[in-house]
Amino acid sequence: MRLLLINPRFPESFWSFRFAMDRIVPGKRTLNPPLGLATLAALCPPHWEVTIVDENVESIPLDPQADLIGVCGMGVQFPRQRELLGYYRARGYRVVAGGSYASLCPEKYAALADTTVAGEAEYIWPAFCRDVENGTAQPLYRETGTVALTDSPTPRFDLLKLHLYNTASMQFSRGCPYMCDFCDIIVMFGRRPRTKDVEQIGRELDALRAQGARQVFFVDDNLIGNRAVAKTLLRFLAQYQARHRYRFSFGTEASLNLAQDEELLTLMRGANFGWVFIGIETPDEAALKLTRKTQNMSTDILGALRRIYAHGIDVLAGFIVGFDTDTLETFERQRSFILESGIQAAMVGLLTALPRTPLYERLQREGRLIERADDTDNTRPGTNIVPRNMDYDAMVEAYQDLYRSLLTDAGIARRIRSKMRWMHAPVYRGEYSPAQRLSILARLLVRGILPGGPSRWLAFLSTLPRSPRQIPSVVSDWITGLSMREYIRRRFDATGSVPAAARRRMRGLVRALARYRDSGVGLHVGADARHVEISLSERVDQRFFVRLAPRLERVLRDGRATLALRVDTLRAQHVPALQAMLARIARHGDRVSISLPESWRGRLQVDSSVFRLVLSPSPR
C-alpha cells in the first residue's frame, strides 16, 4: 500500500515569520514540521510505503504514485485542505481527511473525502488501515474513548525534511486542567492531562538527534498541566542534556502559574528551555473571570513574567480583545501592558468563537455569531462575534491601530529594554555556528535595520545590551518584531488607501499590458489598484515575459498587490521565459495564484509551496 500524507499550505499569519524565513535565517522555509503526520506514519503497517509532503516547504505532486492520499489540516488550512481533497478525489484517488479541524467538525468533510478520521489517531488509524487492506473502510472513524499516550509510537522523523524547519516538534502530554471557555483543547483532549513516559521521550530525542535537530518545540498545550509529572520530565531532560552536551534547546507552552513554582522554573532552566508560550489573554481580572481563565487571577501578571525572565526564560504570549467586559479603552490597556511586559512575540487576536467550545455555544444561544464569518483564524482583522460593548468596525480599526503602535521602531525597542532589565542571563544563545550567527546579524542589519532610516538606527542602538549573553536574544527580538511589522504592513493595510507610488506602478503595468493586447498578442487583462489578472495564449512571445517580469516585480514589491496568472495555451519554446519570470517574482509568490490547463501540469514547473497553485478537479 502506497500512502501519501499531505500537510496543506498555511495562509500567511503572524506565525509565518515570512520576513525572517525569507530574508534573515539561512536555509529555513517555515517554523515547525507536521508532527501529526509523522506520528500517523509510525502507526501504519510496517509493509506500507509512506511519503510525507508538507506543502509549506515543498511542492505537492499533481499525479502521485499512490494508492491512498491523506490530507490533514487545522482550521486555517481548511480551504486548501478542501481543494486538495477535491482535486485528488476527482482524479480517482481514495482520499482520507484528518487533523484538528476534522476532529472538531467531521460533518464538514462528509462530501469531501472517502473517509474522515476524527480524534486522536493511536487506535482508530490502525483500525482504518486494516479495513483499507480488507476493502471494508468506513466513511467515518471517530475516537470516543481515552487514548493512553504510552501507546503512541516514536514519530517517523526520518520522513520529514527537518533541515528546512526552524524548529523540530515533539509531544509529551495532551489535555489541560483548566476551563477557558474560548479554548478547544479541552473539547478535543479533555481536562485530565495524559502523558508519555520518559523512556518514550528519550527514544524520540535519540531519533531527532540522529536527524541533526537542535531546536525542539514541545507542542503540548500546557506542559505543566500536571506539575509533578512535568518535574519528572524536566529532571530526565536535564540528565539527557548532560549526557549529550546540551545538544537541544527547548521551547513549549505553559500556563502562567509556572511563575509561582520556583523549583519548576529552576528545572526548566536546567533542561535548557529557552522560551515558553503563555496564554495571558488580558490583564483585566473581570474578563479573566468571565472567561474562566482563573489560573491567571491568582498572581500579579507583570511580576510573574519578570520572575520567568529572571531565570533566563523568554516569554511569547497570546492576548485577546473582544470579551464581553471589553470596550475600546481596552486596546490602550493592552498596549500599555504589552510594552511594559517586554513580550516581543505578542500575538493579539480578536476573540473568535471556535466550533464546539462553551463560548461558541453561549453566543449561538444569544444570537451573536456572525453567519459565514471565518471561525478558524483569530490573527486577522475580523471575527465571527458581535461584540457587546463596541461597534464592530470601530473594534477592528482599534485592533489594527494597536498592532501598528506596538510594531513601531520605538515599540519594538521599548519591549526589548523592558525585558532585558530582568533577563540578565538568557538560556537562549542562538543555535547556530559562529559563522551563521554573524551572517544572521549582518542580514538583520542590512535588510532590517538600515532600511528603516535614522529612527530605526537609534532605536536599535538603544537596545544594545550590556552583557554579551543578551546579544542573541536582542537580535532574535528584532527579527521577530520586524517580521511581524512586515506582515502588518502588507496584510492589515490591504484594505486602506493605496500609496500614490504603488498606484503609478500599477497604472504603468496596466498600460504596458494593454499595448501588448492591442498589438494582437493573445492576452486578457483585468486590473484594479490592488489586483491584476492576466490570461496568456500561445501568441504571447518570449519578449513579453522578459519585459513584463521587472514591472510585475515592482508592483508586487509594495506588498499589497496580488496577481492571478492563467496559462490557457502557450508555445513550448516560451516555457523557459515564463519560468524565468516566475523565478523573478517568487519572493512574492504567496500573493500570486497560477492556473494551468491539465496538459501543462507536467511541462511547466510551478512550486505550490511558493505560489498559490490553483487546482481544478479534472478527472484522470
C-alpha positions as CSV (number, residue, x, y, z in Angstrom):
1,M,0.0,0.0,0.0
2,R,1.5,3.4,-1.1
3,L,0.3,6.2,1.2
4,L,0.9,9.8,0.6
5,L,0.3,12.2,3.5
6,I,0.0,15.9,2.8
7,N,0.1,18.9,5.1
8,P,-1.6,21.7,3.2
9,R,0.0,25.1,2.9
10,F,-0.9,27.6,5.7
11,P,-2.2,31.0,4.8
12,E,0.3,33.6,5.9
13,S,-0.1,34.8,9.5
14,F,2.0,36.2,12.3
15,W,3.3,32.7,12.9
16,S,4.7,32.5,9.4
17,F,7.5,35.0,10.2
18,R,7.9,35.3,6.5
19,F,10.5,38.1,6.7
20,A,12.7,36.1,9.0
21,M,12.4,32.9,6.9
22,D,12.9,34.6,3.5
23,R,15.4,37.3,4.4
24,I,17.3,36.5,7.6
25,V,17.5,32.9,8.7
26,P,19.7,30.8,6.4
27,G,18.1,27.8,4.6
28,K,14.8,27.6,6.5
29,R,11.4,27.6,4.9
30,T,9.0,27.6,7.9
31,L,8.8,27.1,11.7
32,N,7.6,23.6,12.5
33,P,7.1,20.3,10.8
34,P,3.8,18.3,10.7
35,L,4.3,16.2,13.8
36,G,0.9,14.7,13.5
37,L,1.7,13.2,10.1
38,A,5.0,11.8,11.3
39,T,3.1,10.1,14.1
40,L,0.4,8.8,11.7
41,A,3.2,7.3,9.5
42,A,4.5,5.4,12.5
43,L,1.1,4.0,13.1
44,C,0.9,2.5,9.6
45,P,1.5,-1.2,9.0
46,P,5.3,-1.8,8.5
47,H,4.9,-3.0,5.0
48,W,3.2,0.2,3.8
49,E,5.2,2.7,1.8
50,V,4.6,6.1,3.3
51,T,5.6,9.5,2.0
52,I,5.0,12.8,3.7
53,V,4.8,16.1,1.7
54,D,4.5,19.4,3.6
55,E,3.3,22.0,1.1
56,N,4.8,24.7,3.3
57,V,8.3,23.6,2.3
58,E,7.9,21.6,-0.9
59,S,5.5,21.4,-3.9
60,I,2.7,18.8,-3.9
61,P,2.8,16.1,-6.6
62,L,0.0,16.5,-9.1
63,D,-0.1,12.9,-10.3
64,P,1.5,10.9,-7.4
65,Q,2.1,7.2,-7.4
66,A,-0.2,6.5,-4.5
67,D,-3.0,4.1,-3.6
68,L,-4.2,6.3,-0.8
69,I,-3.9,10.0,-0.1
70,G,-4.4,11.5,3.4
71,V,-4.7,15.3,3.8
72,C,-4.6,16.8,7.3
73,G,-5.5,20.3,8.4
74,M,-6.1,22.9,11.1
75,G,-9.0,25.3,10.8
76,V,-6.9,27.9,8.9
77,Q,-5.9,25.2,6.4
78,F,-9.4,24.1,5.7
79,P,-9.8,26.0,2.3
80,R,-6.6,24.5,0.9
81,Q,-7.4,21.1,2.5
82,R,-10.8,21.1,0.8
83,E,-9.2,22.0,-2.5
84,L,-6.6,19.2,-2.3
85,L,-9.2,16.6,-1.3
86,G,-11.4,17.6,-4.2
87,Y,-8.5,17.6,-6.7
88,Y,-7.2,14.2,-5.8
89,R,-10.6,12.6,-5.4
90,A,-11.7,13.8,-8.8
91,R,-8.6,12.2,-10.3
92,G,-9.6,8.8,-8.9
93,Y,-7.6,8.6,-5.8
94,R,-9.0,7.3,-2.5
95,V,-8.7,10.3,-0.1
96,V,-8.9,10.4,3.7
97,A,-9.2,13.6,5.7
98,G,-8.0,14.2,9.3
99,G,-6.4,16.8,11.6
100,S,-7.7,19.1,14.3
101,Y,-10.5,20.7,12.2
102,A,-11.8,17.3,11.0
103,S,-11.8,16.3,14.7
104,L,-13.9,19.3,15.7
105,C,-16.2,19.4,12.6
106,P,-16.2,16.0,10.9
107,E,-19.6,16.8,9.3
108,K,-17.9,19.3,7.0
109,Y,-15.9,16.5,5.4
110,A,-18.6,14.1,4.6
111,A,-18.9,15.2,0.9
112,L,-15.1,15.9,0.6
113,A,-13.4,12.7,1.5
114,D,-13.9,8.9,1.2
115,T,-13.1,8.6,4.9
116,T,-12.8,11.1,7.7
117,V,-10.7,10.3,10.8
118,A,-11.8,12.4,13.8
119,G,-9.9,12.5,17.1
120,E,-6.7,11.1,18.3
121,A,-5.2,8.5,15.9
122,E,-3.4,5.9,18.0
123,Y,-6.3,3.4,18.0
124,I,-8.5,4.4,15.1
125,W,-5.9,4.8,12.4
126,P,-4.6,1.2,12.7
127,A,-8.2,0.1,12.5
128,F,-8.7,2.2,9.4
129,C,-5.5,0.7,7.8
130,R,-6.8,-2.9,8.5
131,D,-10.1,-2.0,6.9
132,V,-8.4,-0.5,3.9
133,E,-6.5,-3.7,3.3
134,N,-9.6,-5.7,3.7
135,G,-11.7,-3.5,1.4
136,T,-14.1,-2.5,4.2
137,A,-13.1,1.1,5.0
138,Q,-15.8,3.1,6.6
139,P,-16.8,6.8,5.9
140,L,-16.0,7.9,9.5
141,Y,-13.6,6.7,12.2
142,R,-14.1,8.7,15.4
143,E,-12.2,8.2,18.7
144,T,-14.7,8.2,21.6
145,G,-12.5,6.7,24.3
146,T,-9.4,7.7,26.1
147,V,-6.0,7.2,24.4
148,A,-3.1,6.2,26.6
149,L,-0.1,8.2,25.3
150,T,2.2,5.3,26.3
151,D,0.7,3.6,23.2
152,S,1.9,6.4,20.9
153,P,4.9,5.4,18.7
154,T,8.1,7.3,18.0
155,P,7.1,9.6,15.1
156,R,8.7,8.9,11.7
157,F,11.0,12.0,11.9
158,D,13.0,10.4,9.1
159,L,10.2,11.1,6.6
160,L,10.4,14.9,7.3
161,K,12.8,17.3,5.7
162,L,13.8,18.6,9.1
163,H,16.7,20.8,7.8
164,L,14.0,23.1,6.2
165,Y,12.4,23.8,9.5
166,N,13.5,26.3,12.2
167,T,12.4,24.0,15.0
168,A,11.6,20.3,15.3
169,S,8.5,19.2,17.2
170,M,7.6,16.6,19.8
171,Q,4.9,16.0,22.3
172,F,4.8,14.8,26.0
173,S,1.2,15.4,27.0
174,R,-2.3,16.1,25.8
175,G,-5.1,17.8,27.7
176,C,-5.3,20.8,30.0
177,P,-6.8,21.0,33.5
178,Y,-8.3,24.5,33.1
179,M,-11.7,25.6,31.7
180,C,-11.1,28.6,29.5
181,D,-14.4,28.9,27.6
182,F,-12.9,30.0,24.3
183,C,-10.5,27.2,24.0
184,D,-11.0,24.0,22.0
185,I,-8.2,22.0,23.7
186,I,-10.4,20.6,26.5
187,V,-13.0,19.7,23.8
188,M,-10.5,17.6,21.9
189,F,-8.2,16.3,24.6
190,G,-10.1,16.6,27.9
191,R,-9.2,18.2,31.2
192,R,-7.1,15.4,32.6
193,P,-3.6,15.6,31.2
194,R,-2.2,12.3,29.8
195,T,1.5,11.8,29.3
196,K,4.1,9.7,27.7
197,D,6.7,8.1,29.8
198,V,10.3,9.5,29.9
199,E,11.7,6.4,28.1
200,Q,9.5,7.3,25.1
201,I,10.8,10.9,25.2
202,G,14.3,9.6,25.3
203,R,13.7,7.4,22.2
204,E,12.2,10.4,20.4
205,L,15.1,12.7,21.3
206,D,17.5,10.0,20.0
207,A,15.6,9.9,16.7
208,L,15.8,13.7,16.4
209,R,19.4,13.7,17.3
210,A,20.0,11.2,14.5
211,Q,18.4,13.6,12.1
212,G,20.6,16.5,13.2
213,A,17.9,18.6,15.1
214,R,19.0,21.1,17.7
215,Q,15.9,23.2,18.5
216,V,12.8,21.4,19.7
217,F,9.3,22.6,20.5
218,F,7.2,20.6,22.9
219,V,3.8,21.2,21.3
220,D,1.9,20.3,24.5
221,D,-0.9,22.8,25.1
222,N,0.2,23.0,28.7
223,L,3.4,21.2,29.5
224,I,2.8,21.8,33.3
225,G,-0.8,20.7,33.4
226,N,0.4,18.0,35.8
227,R,3.2,19.7,37.6
228,A,4.5,16.7,39.4
229,V,4.8,14.7,36.2
230,A,6.3,17.7,34.4
231,K,9.1,17.9,37.0
232,T,9.9,14.2,36.4
233,L,10.2,15.0,32.7
234,L,12.4,18.0,33.3
235,R,14.8,16.1,35.6
236,F,15.0,13.4,32.9
237,L,15.7,16.1,30.2
238,A,18.4,17.7,32.3
239,Q,20.1,14.3,32.6
240,Y,19.7,13.6,28.9
241,Q,21.2,17.0,28.0
242,A,24.1,16.5,30.3
243,R,24.9,13.1,28.6
244,H,24.7,14.7,25.2
245,R,26.5,18.1,25.9
246,Y,23.2,20.0,25.9
247,R,22.5,19.3,22.3
248,F,19.0,20.6,22.4
249,S,17.4,24.0,23.0
250,F,13.7,23.6,24.1
251,G,10.6,25.6,24.0
252,T,7.0,24.9,25.0
253,E,3.6,26.1,26.0
254,A,2.7,26.5,29.7
255,S,0.2,28.3,32.0
256,L,1.2,31.4,33.9
257,N,1.3,29.6,37.3
258,L,4.7,28.4,36.1
259,A,6.0,31.6,37.7
260,Q,4.7,30.5,41.2
261,D,6.8,27.4,41.3
262,E,10.5,28.2,41.9
263,E,11.5,24.6,41.6
264,L,9.7,24.3,38.2
265,L,11.5,27.4,36.9
266,T,14.9,26.1,38.0
267,L,14.2,22.7,36.4
268,M,13.2,24.3,33.1
269,R,16.4,26.3,33.0
270,G,18.4,23.2,33.9
271,A,16.8,21.3,31.0
272,N,17.7,24.2,28.6
273,F,14.2,25.6,27.9
274,G,14.8,29.0,26.3
275,W,11.2,30.1,25.9
276,V,7.6,29.4,26.8
277,F,4.4,30.5,25.2
278,I,1.8,31.6,27.7
279,G,-1.9,32.5,27.2
280,I,-2.1,35.7,29.1
281,E,-5.1,36.9,27.1
282,T,-5.7,40.1,29.2
283,P,-4.6,41.8,32.4
284,D,-8.3,42.7,33.1
285,E,-9.4,40.5,36.0
286,A,-13.1,40.9,35.2
287,A,-12.5,39.5,31.7
288,L,-10.5,36.6,33.1
289,K,-13.3,35.8,35.5
290,L,-15.9,35.9,32.7
291,T,-13.9,33.5,30.5
292,R,-13.0,31.2,33.4
293,K,-9.2,31.9,33.0
294,T,-8.9,31.6,36.8
295,Q,-5.2,30.4,36.7
296,N,-4.2,34.0,35.7
297,M,-6.2,35.6,38.5
298,S,-4.1,34.5,41.5
299,T,-1.0,36.5,40.7
300,D,0.4,39.8,39.6
301,I,0.9,39.0,35.9
302,L,3.7,41.5,35.3
303,G,5.5,40.3,38.4
304,A,5.1,36.7,37.2
305,L,6.6,37.5,33.8
306,R,9.6,39.1,35.4
307,R,10.2,36.0,37.6
308,I,10.3,33.9,34.5
309,Y,12.7,36.4,32.8
310,A,14.9,36.3,35.9
311,H,15.5,32.6,35.2
312,G,16.6,33.4,31.7
313,I,13.5,32.1,30.0
314,D,11.8,34.2,27.3
315,V,8.1,34.6,27.1
316,L,5.9,34.5,24.0
317,A,2.3,35.2,24.7
318,G,-1.2,35.3,23.4
319,F,-3.6,38.2,24.0
320,I,-7.3,38.6,23.3
321,V,-9.6,41.6,22.9
322,G,-13.3,41.4,22.5
323,F,-14.5,39.8,25.7
324,D,-18.0,41.0,26.9
325,T,-16.3,43.2,29.5
326,D,-14.1,44.9,26.9
327,T,-14.5,48.4,25.5
328,L,-12.5,50.5,23.1
329,E,-10.4,51.6,26.1
330,T,-9.3,48.0,26.5
331,F,-7.0,48.3,23.5
332,E,-4.9,51.0,25.2
333,R,-4.7,49.0,28.4
334,Q,-3.4,46.0,26.4
335,R,-0.9,48.2,24.6
336,S,0.5,49.6,27.8
337,F,0.7,46.2,29.4
338,I,2.5,44.6,26.4
339,L,5.0,47.4,26.2
340,E,5.7,47.2,29.9
341,S,5.9,43.4,29.8
342,G,8.6,43.2,27.2
343,I,6.9,40.5,25.2
344,Q,8.0,40.8,21.6
345,A,6.1,37.9,20.2
346,A,2.8,39.2,21.4
347,M,0.1,37.5,19.4
348,V,-3.0,39.7,19.8
349,G,-6.3,38.3,18.4
350,L,-9.9,39.4,18.4
351,L,-12.0,37.0,20.4
352,T,-13.2,34.3,18.0
353,A,-15.7,31.6,18.8
354,L,-14.4,28.2,17.8
355,P,-16.9,25.4,17.0
356,R,-18.0,23.2,19.9
357,T,-16.4,25.4,22.6
358,P,-18.5,26.7,25.5
359,L,-18.1,30.2,24.1
360,Y,-19.5,29.2,20.7
361,E,-22.5,27.5,22.3
362,R,-23.3,30.5,24.5
363,L,-23.0,33.1,21.7
364,Q,-25.1,30.9,19.5
365,R,-27.8,30.9,22.1
366,E,-27.6,34.6,22.3
367,G,-27.7,35.1,18.5
368,R,-24.3,36.9,18.5
369,L,-22.5,34.7,15.9
370,I,-21.9,36.3,12.5
371,E,-23.1,33.9,9.8
372,R,-20.4,32.8,7.3
373,A,-17.7,34.7,9.1
374,D,-14.3,32.9,9.4
375,D,-14.2,30.9,12.7
376,T,-10.7,29.5,12.1
377,D,-8.3,32.4,12.4
378,N,-8.0,34.9,15.2
379,T,-5.0,36.7,13.8
380,R,-6.9,38.5,11.1
381,P,-8.6,41.9,11.5
382,G,-12.0,40.4,11.9
383,T,-14.0,37.9,14.0
384,N,-17.2,35.9,13.9
385,I,-18.6,37.5,17.1
386,V,-20.9,40.6,17.5
387,P,-19.1,42.5,20.4
388,R,-21.2,43.5,23.4
389,N,-19.7,46.9,24.3
390,M,-18.1,48.1,21.0
391,D,-19.1,48.8,17.5
392,Y,-17.7,46.0,15.3
393,D,-16.0,48.3,12.7
394,A,-14.5,50.5,15.5
395,M,-13.2,47.4,17.2
396,V,-11.5,46.2,14.1
397,E,-9.9,49.6,13.5
398,A,-8.7,49.8,17.1
399,Y,-7.2,46.3,16.8
400,Q,-5.2,47.3,13.7
401,D,-4.1,50.5,15.4
402,L,-2.9,48.5,18.4
403,Y,-0.6,46.4,16.3
404,R,0.7,49.4,14.4
405,S,1.6,51.1,17.7
406,L,3.3,48.0,19.1
407,L,5.4,47.5,15.9
408,T,6.9,50.9,15.5
409,D,10.6,51.0,15.9
410,A,10.2,52.6,19.3
411,G,7.6,50.0,20.3
412,I,10.0,47.1,19.4
413,A,12.9,48.7,21.2
414,R,10.9,49.6,24.3
415,R,9.9,46.0,24.8
416,I,13.4,44.8,24.4
417,R,14.7,47.2,27.0
418,S,11.8,46.3,29.4
419,K,12.6,42.6,29.1
420,M,16.4,42.8,29.3
421,R,16.2,44.8,32.6
422,W,15.0,41.4,34.1
423,M,16.5,38.8,31.9
424,H,20.3,39.1,32.6
425,A,21.4,35.6,31.6
426,P,19.1,34.2,28.8
427,V,19.1,30.5,28.3
428,Y,18.9,31.1,24.5
429,R,22.3,31.6,22.9
430,G,21.4,31.1,19.3
431,E,21.5,27.5,18.0
432,Y,23.8,28.3,15.1
433,S,27.5,28.1,14.3
434,P,29.6,31.3,14.9
435,A,29.7,31.9,11.1
436,Q,25.9,31.5,10.8
437,R,25.4,33.9,13.7
438,L,27.5,36.6,12.1
439,S,25.6,36.0,8.8
440,I,22.2,36.4,10.6
441,L,23.4,39.6,12.3
442,A,24.7,41.0,9.0
443,R,21.4,40.2,7.2
444,L,19.4,41.8,10.1
445,L,21.5,45.0,9.8
446,V,21.5,45.2,6.0
447,R,17.9,44.1,5.3
448,G,16.2,45.1,8.5
449,I,17.8,47.9,10.4
450,L,19.5,50.1,7.8
451,P,16.4,50.4,5.5
452,G,14.4,51.8,8.5
453,G,16.4,55.0,8.4
454,P,17.7,57.1,11.4
455,S,14.7,56.5,13.7
456,R,15.3,52.7,13.5
457,W,19.0,53.1,13.8
458,L,18.6,55.0,17.0
459,A,16.0,52.5,18.3
460,F,18.4,49.6,17.6
461,L,21.3,51.3,19.3
462,S,19.1,51.9,22.4
463,T,18.7,48.1,22.7
464,L,22.4,47.2,22.6
465,P,22.9,45.1,25.7
466,R,25.4,45.5,28.4
467,S,26.1,41.7,28.6
468,P,27.3,39.7,25.6
469,R,25.0,36.9,26.7
470,Q,22.0,39.1,25.9
471,I,23.0,39.7,22.3
472,P,21.3,36.6,20.7
473,S,18.0,37.4,22.5
474,V,18.1,41.1,21.4
475,V,18.9,40.0,17.8
476,S,16.1,37.4,17.9
477,D,13.6,40.1,19.2
478,W,14.5,42.5,16.4
479,I,13.9,39.7,13.8
480,T,10.6,38.9,15.4
481,G,9.4,42.5,15.7
482,L,10.4,43.3,12.1
483,S,8.8,40.1,10.8
484,M,5.5,41.0,12.5
485,R,5.8,44.6,11.3
486,E,6.3,43.4,7.7
487,Y,3.2,41.2,8.0
488,I,1.1,44.1,9.3
489,R,2.3,46.4,6.6
490,R,1.2,44.0,3.9
491,R,-1.9,42.4,5.3
492,F,-3.5,44.9,7.7
493,D,-3.1,47.8,5.3
494,A,-4.5,45.8,2.4
495,T,-7.9,47.5,2.8
496,G,-6.6,51.0,3.3
497,S,-5.7,53.6,0.7
498,V,-3.1,52.6,-1.9
499,P,0.0,54.8,-1.8
500,A,0.4,57.1,-4.8
501,A,3.7,55.4,-5.9
502,A,2.0,52.0,-5.9
503,R,-0.9,53.3,-7.9
504,R,1.5,54.7,-10.5
505,R,3.3,51.4,-10.8
506,M,0.1,49.5,-11.3
507,R,-1.1,52.0,-13.9
508,G,2.2,51.6,-15.7
509,L,1.8,47.9,-15.7
510,V,-1.7,48.0,-17.0
511,R,-0.8,50.4,-19.8
512,A,2.1,48.1,-20.9
513,L,-0.2,45.1,-20.8
514,A,-2.8,47.0,-22.8
515,R,-0.2,47.8,-25.5
516,Y,0.6,44.1,-25.9
517,R,-3.1,43.2,-26.0
518,D,-3.8,45.9,-28.6
519,S,-0.9,44.8,-30.8
520,G,-2.5,41.4,-31.3
521,V,-0.7,39.5,-28.6
522,G,-3.0,36.8,-27.1
523,L,-3.7,38.4,-23.8
524,H,-6.6,39.1,-21.5
525,V,-6.1,41.6,-18.7
526,G,-8.3,42.7,-15.8
527,A,-7.0,45.0,-13.1
528,D,-7.7,47.5,-10.3
529,A,-5.5,49.3,-7.9
530,R,-4.6,46.2,-6.0
531,H,-5.1,43.2,-8.3
532,V,-4.2,42.2,-11.8
533,E,-5.4,39.2,-13.8
534,I,-3.5,38.0,-16.8
535,S,-4.6,35.2,-19.2
536,L,-1.9,34.0,-21.6
537,S,-2.4,32.4,-25.0
538,E,0.1,30.9,-27.5
539,R,0.5,34.2,-29.3
540,V,2.5,35.6,-26.4
541,D,6.1,35.8,-27.4
542,Q,9.3,35.5,-25.4
543,R,10.0,39.3,-25.3
544,F,6.7,39.7,-23.4
545,F,8.0,37.7,-20.4
546,V,11.3,39.5,-20.4
547,R,9.7,42.9,-20.4
548,L,6.9,42.0,-18.0
549,A,9.0,40.5,-15.3
550,P,10.5,43.7,-13.9
551,R,7.2,45.5,-14.0
552,L,5.4,42.7,-12.1
553,E,8.2,42.6,-9.5
554,R,7.9,46.3,-8.9
555,V,4.1,46.1,-8.5
556,L,4.3,43.1,-6.1
557,R,7.2,44.6,-4.1
558,D,4.8,47.0,-2.5
559,G,3.2,44.1,-0.6
560,R,-0.5,45.0,-1.2
561,A,-0.9,43.9,-4.8
562,T,-1.9,40.5,-5.9
563,L,-1.6,38.7,-9.3
564,A,-3.7,36.0,-10.9
565,L,-1.9,34.3,-13.8
566,R,-3.8,31.9,-16.1
567,V,-2.0,29.9,-18.7
568,D,-4.6,29.0,-21.3
569,T,-2.2,28.0,-24.1
570,L,1.5,28.6,-24.6
571,R,4.2,27.5,-27.1
572,A,6.7,25.1,-25.7
573,Q,9.6,27.3,-26.7
574,H,8.3,30.1,-24.5
575,V,8.2,28.0,-21.3
576,P,11.8,28.8,-20.2
577,A,11.0,32.6,-20.4
578,L,7.8,32.1,-18.3
579,Q,9.8,30.0,-15.8
580,A,12.4,32.8,-15.6
581,M,9.7,35.4,-14.9
582,L,8.2,33.2,-12.2
583,A,11.6,32.9,-10.6
584,R,12.0,36.6,-10.5
585,I,8.7,37.2,-8.7
586,A,9.0,34.1,-6.4
587,R,9.7,36.1,-3.4
588,H,6.2,37.5,-3.6
589,G,4.7,34.1,-4.5
590,D,2.2,34.0,-1.6
591,R,0.3,36.7,-3.5
592,V,0.5,35.1,-6.9
593,S,-2.1,32.5,-7.9
594,I,-1.4,30.4,-11.0
595,S,-3.9,28.4,-13.0
596,L,-2.7,25.8,-15.6
597,P,-4.6,23.6,-18.1
598,E,-4.3,19.9,-17.4
599,S,-2.0,19.4,-20.4
600,W,0.6,21.9,-18.9
601,R,0.9,20.5,-15.4
602,G,3.8,18.3,-16.4
603,R,5.6,20.8,-18.7
604,L,5.6,23.9,-16.5
605,Q,7.1,23.5,-13.0
606,V,5.1,25.6,-10.5
607,D,6.2,25.1,-6.9
608,S,3.0,25.1,-4.8
609,S,5.0,25.9,-1.7
610,V,6.0,29.2,-3.3
611,F,3.0,30.1,-5.5
612,R,-0.7,29.6,-5.0
613,L,-1.3,26.8,-7.5
614,V,-5.0,26.7,-8.3
615,L,-6.2,23.1,-8.5
616,S,-9.3,22.5,-10.6
617,P,-10.7,19.0,-10.1
618,S,-10.3,17.5,-13.5
619,P,-10.7,13.7,-13.9
620,R,-7.8,11.5,-14.6
